[in-house]
């Protein structure tokens, strides 16, 4: 037969009370965290009202989850951030969906974003362009090209990114249209440039384009009526330039 003293009964009662009190505190904490902003800091400061979680420290940082590669994350949520420790290490976030993830690097591993070129036309005889079709403008002088991506009047994007291109073409024609082509397709074109007579004109075009590595970019001109003669002479430039923005 077992006997329990009164003091033993009191201990059991107190333990039940303490357990109940801890449960209430934990429940209250979860309620506060879900209903308000939460702060983890070294000075006891409150979180900013616009943040669900604010971290503050004078000597510590935030350690993002590390994975060997992005493929190790099944069905990643849009906006998910990880740090890859394997090939091409760095921060990556999913800009796609869970079903079709598109991982974007926040820490490029090379200097491919520091690319650019400048080319011009120097043929004193000019370039005859037939009417009714787009023709590639010939830029036979390369002034600057890093990393050697411009050839035969064509710029081949060395890496995937956002690029800025601009061009200016001096020609003799009454009506002409200038365009930037990417992979043989019109990416942007100007409104028709008109002269009252067949005199010199210098249409220009520029824009920002999202390009993939290997995309080929050219400048083309379309005479609306009659043939065009493209020139480059002192005081009037025919050039094509561009660079990767990011």
C-alpha positions in Angstrom: 0.0 0.0 0.0 1.2 3.5 -0.9 0.8 6.5 1.2 1.2 10.2 0.1 1.9 12.9 2.6 0.2 16.3 2.5 3.4 17.9 1.5 3.7 15.5 -1.5 0.1 16.4 -2.5 1.1 20.1 -2.3 4.1 19.5 -4.6 1.9 17.9 -7.2 -0.6 20.7 -6.9 2.1 23.3 -7.4 3.6 21.5 -10.4 0.1 21.5 -12.1 -0.2 25.2 -11.4 3.3 26.0 -12.7 2.6 23.9 -15.9 -0.7 25.7 -16.4 1.0 29.1 -15.9 3.8 28.2 -18.4 1.2 27.1 -21.0 -0.6 30.4 -20.6 2.6 32.4 -21.1 3.5 30.4 -24.2 0.0 30.8 -25.7 0.2 34.5 -25.0 3.6 34.8 -26.7 2.3 33.1 -29.8 -0.8 35.3 -29.8 1.4 38.4 -29.6 3.7 37.2 -32.3 0.9 36.5 -34.7 -1.1 39.7 -34.0 1.7 42.2 -33.8 5.3 42.9 -35.0 8.0 41.0 -33.3 11.5 42.2 -32.5 14.7 40.3 -31.6 17.2 42.9 -30.4 20.1 43.5 -28.0 18.5 46.7 -26.5 14.9 45.7 -26.0 13.6 48.1 -28.7 10.3 47.4 -30.3 9.9 46.3 -33.9 8.9 48.7 -36.6 5.1 48.6 -37.2 5.6 47.8 -40.9 7.6 44.7 -40.2 6.3 41.3 -38.9 9.9 40.6 -37.7 12.8 43.0 -37.0 16.3 41.9 -36.1 18.7 44.3 -34.4 22.3 43.7 -33.3 25.5 45.6 -33.1 27.7 42.5 -33.4 25.7 39.7 -35.1 24.1 39.0 -38.4 21.3 36.9 -40.0 22.4 33.5 -41.3 20.3 32.5 -44.3 19.7 28.8 -44.8 22.5 27.2 -46.8 22.0 24.5 -49.5 24.4 22.7 -51.8 22.4 23.8 -54.9 18.9 25.3 -55.6 17.7 21.9 -56.8 17.9 20.7 -53.2 14.8 22.8 -52.4 11.6 21.1 -53.4 8.7 23.3 -54.6 10.3 26.6 -53.5 7.9 29.5 -52.8 8.1 32.6 -54.9 10.6 35.0 -53.2 12.4 32.2 -51.3 16.0 33.1 -50.5 18.8 30.7 -50.0 22.6 30.7 -49.9 24.2 28.1 -52.3 27.4 26.6 -51.1 28.2 24.5 -54.1 29.0 25.6 -57.7 28.6 29.3 -58.2 28.1 30.1 -54.5 26.1 33.0 -53.4 22.6 34.2 -52.6 19.7 33.1 -54.8 16.0 33.9 -54.8 13.1 32.2 -56.7 11.5 34.7 -59.0 9.3 32.0 -60.5 6.7 29.8 -58.9 6.8 26.7 -56.8 5.9 24.6 -59.9 8.4 26.4 -62.2 11.1 28.0 -60.1 13.5 30.6 -61.7 16.5 31.1 -59.5 18.2 34.5 -59.8 21.6 35.1 -58.4 22.1 38.2 -56.1 25.9 37.7 -56.1 27.3 37.4 -59.7 30.4 35.2 -59.7 32.0 37.1 -62.6 32.3 40.5 -64.1 30.0 39.8 -67.1 27.8 42.7 -66.1 30.8 45.0 -66.8 30.4 44.7 -70.6 30.1 47.2 -73.3 31.0 48.2 -76.9 31.1 51.1 -79.3 31.2 50.7 -83.1 30.9 53.2 -86.0 30.7 53.3 -89.8 33.7 54.8 -91.5 33.2 53.8 -95.2 33.5 57.2 -97.0 31.5 55.8 -100.0 28.6 55.0 -97.8 26.3 52.0 -97.7 23.5 51.7 -100.3 20.3 50.2 -98.8 17.4 49.0 -100.9 13.9 50.2 -100.3 11.1 48.1 -98.7 13.1 45.8 -96.5 15.1 46.1 -93.3 18.9 46.0 -93.9 21.6 45.6 -91.3 23.6 48.8 -90.9 27.3 48.0 -91.4 29.6 49.2 -88.6 33.0 48.5 -89.9 35.1 50.2 -87.1 35.0 48.9 -83.5 36.1 51.6 -81.1 35.6 49.6 -77.9 34.5 46.0 -77.2 34.8 44.2 -73.9 34.7 41.2 -73.8 35.1 40.9 -77.6 31.4 40.4 -78.3 30.9 42.6 -81.3 31.6 41.2 -84.8 30.2 41.6 -88.3 28.0 44.5 -87.2 26.4 42.2 -84.6 26.6 42.3 -80.8 26.3 38.9 -79.1 25.3 39.2 -75.5 27.9 37.5 -73.4 25.6 36.9 -70.4 21.9 37.1 -69.4 20.9 40.5 -68.1 19.4 43.9 -68.8 21.1 45.9 -71.6 21.0 49.4 -72.9 21.6 50.0 -76.6 21.6 53.1 -78.7 22.3 53.9 -82.3 22.5 56.9 -84.7 22.5 56.6 -88.5 23.2 59.5 -90.9 21.6 58.9 -94.3 20.2 60.5 -97.4 16.5 59.7 -97.7 13.1 61.3 -97.5 11.4 58.7 -95.3 13.2 56.0 -93.2 12.7 53.8 -90.2 15.4 52.7 -87.8 15.1 49.6 -85.6 17.0 47.4 -83.1 16.7 43.7 -83.9 17.2 40.8 -81.4 17.7 37.4 -82.9 16.4 38.6 -86.2 13.2 40.1 -84.8 12.2 43.7 -84.3 12.6 44.6 -80.7 12.1 48.4 -81.1 11.7 50.8 -84.0 11.4 54.5 -84.5 8.5 56.4 -86.0 9.1 57.1 -89.6 11.6 60.0 -90.0 10.6 62.3 -92.8 12.4 65.0 -94.8 10.6 67.2 -97.3 13.3 66.4 -99.8 16.1 63.8 -100.1 18.5 65.5 -97.7 20.7 64.3 -94.9 18.9 63.1 -91.8 20.1 61.3 -88.6 17.5 59.2 -87.0 18.4 57.8 -83.5 17.1 54.9 -81.4 17.7 53.7 -77.9 16.2 51.4 -75.3 16.6 48.9 -72.5 16.2 45.3 -73.3 16.2 42.0 -71.4 18.6 39.7 -73.2 19.8 36.1 -72.7 23.3 34.9 -73.2 23.9 34.4 -76.9 21.2 36.8 -78.1 22.3 38.7 -81.2 21.6 42.4 -81.5 21.8 44.4 -84.7 20.7 47.8 -86.0 18.7 47.8 -89.2 17.2 50.5 -91.4 14.1 50.4 -93.6 13.7 52.9 -96.5 10.0 53.6 -97.0 10.4 54.9 -100.5 13.5 55.0 -102.6 17.0 53.8 -101.8 19.0 55.1 -98.8 22.7 55.9 -98.6 24.1 55.6 -95.1 27.0 57.9 -94.4 29.5 58.7 -91.7 31.3 62.0 -92.0 32.6 64.8 -89.9 29.8 66.3 -87.8 27.4 63.5 -88.4 27.9 60.1 -86.8 26.7 56.6 -87.6 27.3 54.5 -84.5 26.0 51.6 -82.5 26.8 51.2 -78.8 25.6 49.4 -75.7 26.4 47.9 -72.3 24.9 45.7 -69.7 23.1 47.6 -67.0 22.7 44.7 -64.5 
